[in-house]
Amino acid sequence: MPQLNPAPWFAILVFSWLVFLVLLPPKVLAHISPNEPTPQSTEKPQTEAWNWPWH
């Protein structure tokens, strides 16, 4: 049964992992996000206590 011969399948497995781990990450990481995050101010907003009528 030729399916039990690991030589071609192991080579295909190694080559496919090389493609996934060497070629694809730089291509994916080269894309930039169109909405870059903007830095937030460090001061806290002024909040007021609620005036509950039943207290």
N, C-alpha and C positions, 0 to 999 in steps of 0.2 A: 504494500500500500504506500504510494508516494506521499500521502499526507503525513506520515510518521517521520519523514526525513526532516530534521530540524534546520538543516543548512540554509535553504532559501528563506524559510520563514523567520529565522533568527536575523538574517541579514536585512530583511524587510522591516522587522521590528526595530532594529538598531538605526537604520536609515530614517525611518519615520520619526523616531524620537530625536534624532539629530536635527531634523527639519523643525520639529516643534520647539526644541530648546535653543537652537542657534539662530535660525533664520526668522522665525515669527515674532519673538519678543521685541527686537528692535523696531520692527515694522509697526507693531501695535503701540509701543511706547512713543513712537515718533508723532503720533496724532496729538494735537493739542485740544484742550477743551475750549469751546467758544465762549463759555462763561467762566472766566477766572474768578476765584473768590476775592472779594474786597475785604480789606482789614476793617475790623469793627473797632469802635472807640472803646477806651477802657473805662470811661466814667459811667456810672450806673444812672439809668433814667430816674427822674424824680417821680415817685409814686405817692399817691394820697390814699389815706384810709377810707374805706367805704362808709358812708353814713347810713347804716341799716336802721330802718324805722322801728323795728321790733326790739331793739336793744335799749 
